[in-house]
Amino acid sequence: MSPKLFEQLFEQIKRVITKPIALSDERGVIYKNFSDFGSQKQLTFRGGSGSENHPVVISSEAKHSLGVEGDDNCQAIPISLEGKLLVVVVVKVPSEDTQTTQIINSLAELIVQQFILTHKPKPDAVDLLLTRVAFRPQTLDPEELSEQMTALGFRLDLPRVAVTFELKGFWDNYLQTLGSPLGEKEGLIEAKKRDLNQSLTSFFTKNQDNLVGFIGKDTFLILKDLRDTDYARFCQLLSRHYSEITAPLKNVHITEVTVGIGSPASTPSGLIRSAQEALQVLKIGQKIIGSNQTHRFDSLGVLPLLLMGNDQQKKEFSSKLFSSLEDEQLADTLEAFITQDLNLTQAATKLKIHRNTVIYRLDRIQEKLGKDPRKFTDAVELYLASLFAKLFG
C-alpha cells in the first residue's frame, strides 16, 4: 500500500484519537515511521487462530479487533477494502473500549476510500471504450462501436480477435505508487499498454492496428489486428511462444501473465462477442487449467458455454460443430453411439448395421469434427452440442 496513504491514516487518526497508535501488517510487523510505540518493531496478536510456533495472523475476513500479547490495554483493528486486508491499526485502548475501536475502523475506511477515489487515474478514450465492450456490452450497439473505432483512428475493414491479458500484481503495484503525482499513475498504465502492444507487434509484425485498453484490476483487453494472419496460426504461435511474448511484461511485481483468446471476428457485433469470450476463458482457464499460459475459447470446448454462455452462443457453437458433418448417416450414427452409452454393439443394433460400419463412421466423424466420440470428454462435448442444437435450432 502507498506510503502516502499510511501517512494520511496515521496523521488523521491521531487528530481524532489522542491515544498512542501504530500501523502494522497482518503479522504484527510495525511499519517504520508510523508508530508511537518507541523502538518496538513487532507485535503478537491474540484472539484468532494460531499457536506458539505459528503466531496469529489477521486475515481480510477479520471483522473485530484482536488483543495484543503482553499488553491488555492494546487493540489491533484490521482495515480491509474489497475483501483485502490493507493495514492493521494498533491503538492503546482496553478491549472494553469498543466505541474507540469502532470510531477508528469507520474513520480508517473512510480515509482509504477517499484516497483511492482522489488518486484514481483517468482512463483514456480507448480504455473507456474497451471497458464498455468488456463489462457493459448491452449499452454499446455495433454501430456505435464502429463510430468510436473510426473516431479513434482504427480500421474497421480488418479481421480481429479479442485477447485479454491478466498481469497478476499490476494493480497492487499500481496501488503502491498512489502517493506519486496522478500523471505518473496514468503514465504507468500507458507504459504497460505500450509494452503489451510492443510484445505483440514485435512478434506479429504485419498486424499493427491494435486497440489496447486497461479495463481494471490486473486486466488489459486488446482487439488484435489479424490482417495477413490466420486465426488458428495466431493462437498456435501465441501459445507456442508464450514465454518470449510475455517475458517483457514481467518484473519483480508481475510474475504471472495469463492470456484469454476469443473467437475471430470481422464485424463490430463479432468483436463484442469475442471480447466476452476472451474474458470468460481467462477466468475459467485459470481455475480449471492454471495461470501463466494461454486459454482459447474453442479449446475449452463446451465449458465456457455451460458456465457463462448465452443461448445465441450455444446455438452458434452447435451449428459450427455439426456443420462439418454434412452427412445424415454420420449424424445418426453419432447420436446412436452417444445415446447407447458409447457402446459400439448397442449402437450397431439400434442402427441395424454391422459393428465395423459403426467404427468406420466414428472414424469419419473424428476426421470431420476433430473430436473422437469414443473419448469421454469429446463425447460429453458432442452430447451437449447436440442438446443445444435441439434446444436452440
C-alpha positions in Angstrom: 0.0 0.0 0.0 1.1 3.6 -0.7 3.3 5.3 2.0 1.2 8.4 1.3 -1.9 6.5 2.4 -0.1 5.3 5.5 0.8 8.8 6.3 -2.7 10.1 5.9 -4.1 7.3 8.0 -1.6 7.8 10.8 -1.9 11.6 10.9 -5.7 11.8 10.6 -6.4 9.1 13.1 -4.1 10.8 15.6 -6.0 14.0 15.2 -9.2 12.3 16.3 -7.8 9.7 18.8 -5.3 11.1 21.4 -4.1 7.6 22.3 -0.8 6.2 21.0 -1.2 4.3 17.7 0.9 2.3 15.3 0.3 0.7 11.8 1.4 -2.9 11.2 1.0 -5.7 8.7 -1.2 -8.8 9.3 1.7 -10.5 11.2 2.2 -7.6 13.6 5.3 -6.1 12.0 5.2 -2.4 12.7 5.7 -0.1 9.7 8.7 2.3 10.2 7.8 5.9 10.8 4.2 5.1 11.6 4.3 4.3 15.3 4.0 5.8 18.7 5.4 2.7 20.3 9.0 3.8 20.5 11.6 1.2 19.4 9.1 -1.7 19.3 9.1 -3.4 15.9 7.0 -6.5 16.3 3.6 -7.2 18.0 2.0 -10.6 18.6 -1.8 -10.7 18.2 -4.1 -12.9 20.1 -7.8 -13.8 19.8 -7.6 -15.6 16.5 -6.2 -18.8 15.0 -2.5 -19.5 15.8 -0.1 -21.3 18.1 3.2 -20.9 19.8 5.1 -21.9 16.6 2.6 -20.2 14.3 1.6 -16.7 15.6 -1.8 -15.3 14.9 -2.1 -13.6 11.5 -5.0 -11.3 10.9 -6.9 -12.2 7.8 -9.0 -10.0 5.5 -12.2 -11.7 6.9 -11.5 -10.4 10.4 -14.3 -8.1 11.5 -13.4 -7.3 15.1 -10.3 -6.1 16.9 -7.8 -8.5 18.4 -5.8 -8.3 21.6 -2.0 -7.9 21.8 0.2 -10.2 23.8 1.7 -8.6 26.8 -0.5 -5.5 26.8 -4.1 -5.8 28.0 -4.6 -2.1 27.1 -3.9 -2.5 23.4 -6.1 -3.5 20.5 -5.4 -4.4 16.9 -8.0 -3.2 14.4 -7.9 -4.7 10.8 -8.7 -2.3 8.0 -9.8 -4.0 4.7 -11.0 -2.9 1.3 -12.9 -5.1 -1.2 -12.0 -8.3 0.8 -8.3 -7.4 1.0 -6.5 -6.5 4.3 -4.7 -3.2 3.8 -3.3 -2.4 7.2 -3.7 -3.1 11.0 -4.2 -0.1 13.2 -3.0 -0.8 16.7 -4.2 1.6 19.5 -3.6 1.8 23.2 -7.1 1.2 24.5 -8.6 -1.6 26.6 -10.8 -4.2 25.0 -13.9 -2.9 26.6 -13.5 0.5 24.9 -15.4 -0.7 21.8 -16.5 2.9 21.0 -12.9 4.0 20.2 -12.2 0.9 18.1 -15.4 1.5 16.1 -14.5 5.1 15.5 -11.0 4.1 14.3 -12.4 1.4 12.0 -15.0 3.8 10.4 -12.5 6.7 10.1 -9.8 4.5 8.5 -12.2 3.0 6.0 -13.4 6.5 5.0 -9.8 7.8 4.6 -8.9 4.8 2.4 -12.0 5.2 0.2 -11.4 8.9 -0.3 -7.7 8.4 -1.0 -8.4 5.7 -3.6 -11.1 7.9 -5.3 -8.9 11.0 -5.3 -5.9 9.2 -6.8 -7.8 7.1 -9.3 -6.3 7.6 -12.8 -8.3 9.0 -15.6 -8.9 6.4 -18.4 -8.2 7.4 -21.9 -10.8 7.0 -24.7 -9.6 3.5 -25.7 -9.8 2.4 -22.0 -13.3 3.7 -21.7 -14.5 2.1 -25.0 -13.0 -1.3 -24.2 -14.3 -1.2 -20.6 -17.8 -0.8 -22.1 -17.1 -3.6 -24.6 -16.0 -5.9 -21.7 -18.4 -5.1 -18.9 -21.4 -3.2 -20.4 -21.8 -4.7 -23.9 -25.6 -4.2 -23.7 -25.0 -0.4 -23.7 -22.9 -0.5 -26.8 -24.6 -1.4 -30.2 -22.3 -2.4 -33.1 -22.9 0.9 -34.9 -21.7 3.0 -32.0 -18.6 0.7 -31.7 -17.9 1.3 -35.4 -18.2 5.0 -35.0 -16.0 5.2 -31.9 -13.3 3.0 -33.5 -13.3 5.2 -36.6 -13.1 8.4 -34.4 -10.1 6.9 -32.6 -8.4 6.2 -35.9 -8.7 2.4 -36.1 -9.7 0.5 -39.2 -13.0 -1.4 -39.5 -12.1 -3.5 -42.5 -9.7 -5.8 -40.7 -10.4 -9.2 -39.1 -9.7 -9.1 -35.4 -9.8 -11.2 -32.3 -10.2 -10.1 -28.6 -7.3 -11.0 -26.4 -7.3 -10.5 -22.6 -4.1 -10.3 -20.6 -4.1 -10.6 -16.9 -0.9 -9.3 -15.3 -1.1 -10.5 -11.8 0.3 -8.0 -9.4 -0.1 -5.0 -11.7 -3.0 -3.5 -9.7 -1.1 -3.9 -6.4 2.0 -2.4 -7.9 -0.1 0.4 -9.1 -1.7 1.0 -5.7 1.8 1.2 -4.2 2.5 4.2 -6.4 -0.7 6.1 -5.4 1.3 8.6 -3.4 3.0 9.8 -6.6 1.5 12.6 -8.8 -1.6 11.5 -10.7 0.2 11.8 -14.0 2.7 9.2 -13.0 0.0 6.7 -12.2 -1.6 7.3 -15.6 1.8 7.0 -17.1 2.3 3.6 -15.5 -0.8 2.3 -17.2 0.1 3.9 -20.6 3.6 2.3 -20.3 2.2 -1.1 -19.7 -0.2 -0.7 -22.6 2.8 0.2 -24.8 4.6 -2.9 -23.5 1.7 -5.1 -24.4 1.4 -3.7 -27.9 5.1 -3.9 -28.5 5.2 -7.5 -27.3 2.5 -8.4 -29.9 3.7 -6.2 -32.8 7.3 -7.3 -32.5 6.2 -10.9 -33.0 3.3 -10.3 -35.4 5.0 -7.6 -37.4 2.2 -7.4 -40.1 -0.5 -6.7 -37.6 -0.1 -3.2 -36.1 -3.6 -1.8 -35.8 -4.4 -3.0 -32.3 -6.7 -1.4 -29.7 -5.1 -1.8 -26.3 -7.1 -0.8 -23.2 -6.8 -1.2 -19.5 -10.1 -2.4 -18.1 -9.4 -2.5 -14.4 -7.6 -4.6 -11.7 -4.9 -6.6 -13.5 -6.7 -6.9 -16.8 -6.0 -5.5 -20.3 -8.2 -6.1 -23.3 -6.8 -6.0 -26.9 -8.8 -6.0 -30.1 -6.0 -7.7 -32.1 -5.4 -7.0 -35.8 -5.4 -10.3 -37.6 -4.6 -8.9 -41.1 -2.4 -11.5 -43.0 -2.5 -13.8 -40.0 -4.7 -16.9 -39.9 -6.6 -17.1 -36.6 -5.6 -20.7 -35.8 -2.0 -19.9 -36.7 -2.1 -16.8 -34.4 -3.4 -18.9 -31.5 -0.8 -21.6 -32.2 2.1 -19.1 -32.2 0.9 -17.2 -29.2 0.7 -20.4 -27.2 4.0 -21.8 -28.5 6.0 -18.6 -28.0 4.1 -17.5 -24.8 7.3 -17.1 -22.8 9.0 -15.0 -25.4 6.0 -12.8 -25.9 5.1 -12.3 -22.2 8.7 -12.0 -20.8 8.9 -8.2 -21.4 5.6 -7.8 -19.4 7.0 -9.4 -16.2 9.0 -7.8 -13.4 9.5 -8.1 -9.7 5.9 -7.2 -9.1 4.3 -9.1 -12.1 5.3 -12.7 -12.0 2.2 -14.2 -13.8 0.7 -13.4 -17.2 -2.3 -15.3 -18.3 -4.0 -14.9 -21.7 -7.6 -15.4 -22.8 -8.4 -15.6 -26.5 -11.9 -15.2 -28.0 -13.1 -16.2 -31.4 -12.1 -14.4 -34.6 -14.5 -11.6 -35.7 -14.9 -9.4 -38.8 -17.9 -7.3 -37.6 -18.4 -5.0 -34.6 -21.0 -7.3 -33.2 -18.5 -10.2 -33.6 -15.9 -8.1 -31.7 -18.2 -7.6 -28.8 -18.9 -11.3 -28.6 -15.2 -12.1 -28.9 -14.4 -9.8 -26.0 -16.9 -11.6 -23.8 -15.4 -15.0 -24.8 -11.9 -13.8 -24.0 -12.9 -12.7 -20.6 -14.8 -15.9 -19.9 -11.9 -18.2 -20.9 -9.4 -16.1 -19.0 -11.4 -16.7 -15.8 -12.4 -20.3 -16.5 -9.0 -21.3 -17.9 -7.2 -20.0 -14.8 -9.4 -22.0 -12.4 -9.5 -25.2 -14.4 -6.1 -25.4 -16.1 -3.9 -22.8 -14.4 -2.1 -19.4 -14.9 0.9 -18.4 -16.9 -0.4 -19.7 -20.2 -2.9 -19.0 -23.0 -6.5 -20.2 -23.0 -8.7 -20.3 -26.1 -12.5 -20.2 -26.2 -12.7 -23.1 -28.6 -10.0 -25.2 -26.8 -12.1 -25.2 -23.6 -14.9 -26.8 -25.5 -18.4 -26.5 -24.1 -17.3 -25.5 -20.6 -17.5 -21.7 -21.0 -20.9 -22.1 -22.6 -22.2 -24.1 -19.6 -20.9 -21.7 -17.1 -21.5 -18.3 -18.8 -22.7 -18.7 -22.3 -26.0 -17.3 -23.6 -28.5 -19.1 -25.9 -27.1 -17.5 -29.0 -23.5 -18.6 -28.2 -24.8 -22.2 -27.5 -26.7 -22.2 -30.8 -23.6 -21.0 -32.7 -21.4 -23.5 -31.0 -23.6 -26.5 -32.0 -24.1 -25.1 -35.6 -20.4 -24.6 -36.1 -19.5 -28.0 -34.8 -22.1 -30.0 -36.7 -21.9 -28.1 -39.9 -18.7 -30.1 -40.7 -20.6 -33.4 -40.8 -22.7 -32.7 -43.9 -23.9 -36.3 -43.7 -27.2 -37.6 -42.2 -25.8 -41.1 -41.7 -22.9 -39.8 -39.7 -25.2 -37.6 -37.6 -27.5 -40.5 -36.9 -24.5 -42.7 -36.0 -23.2 -40.1 -33.6 -26.5 -39.7 -31.8 -27.0 -43.5 -31.6 -23.5 -44.1 -30.3 -23.9 -41.4 -27.6 -27.4 -42.4 -26.5 -26.3 -46.0 -26.3 -23.6 -45.1 -23.6 -20.7 -45.2 -26.1 -21.4 -48.9 -26.7 -20.4 -50.0 -30.3 -22.5 -53.2 -30.3 -25.6 -51.5 -29.0 -25.3 -48.6 -31.4 -24.9 -51.1 -34.3 -28.0 -52.9 -33.2 -30.0 -49.7 -32.9 -28.9 -48.6 -36.4 -29.3 -52.2 -37.8 -25.8 -52.1 -39.3 -22.6 -54.0 -38.7 -20.4 -53.1 -35.8 -17.5 -52.4 -38.1 -19.6 -49.9 -40.0 -20.1 -48.0 -36.8 -16.4 -48.0 -36.2 -15.8 -46.7 -39.8 -18.4 -43.9 -39.3 -16.9 -42.9 -36.0 -13.5 -42.6 -37.7 -15.1 -40.4 -40.3 -16.8 -38.3 -37.6 -13.4 -37.8 -35.9 -11.8 -36.7 -39.2 -14.6 -34.2 -39.9 -15.1 -32.8 -36.3 -11.6 -33.2 -34.8 -13.3 -34.9 -31.9 -13.5 -38.6 -31.1 -16.9 -39.7 -29.7 -15.1 -42.7 -28.2 -13.2 -40.5 -25.8 -15.3 -39.5 -22.8 -14.5 -35.7 -22.8 -15.2 -35.4 -26.5 -18.3 -37.4 -26.2 -19.6 -35.1 -23.4 -18.9 -32.1 -25.6 -20.7 -33.6 -28.6 -23.6 -34.7 -26.5 -24.1 -31.2 -25.1 -23.7 -29.7 -28.5 -26.5 -32.0 -29.8 -28.7 -30.9 -26.9 -28.0 -27.2 -27.8 -28.9 -27.9 -31.4 -32.3 -29.4 -30.3 -33.0 -26.7 -27.9 -32.0 -23.7 -30.0 -32.4 -24.9 -33.5 
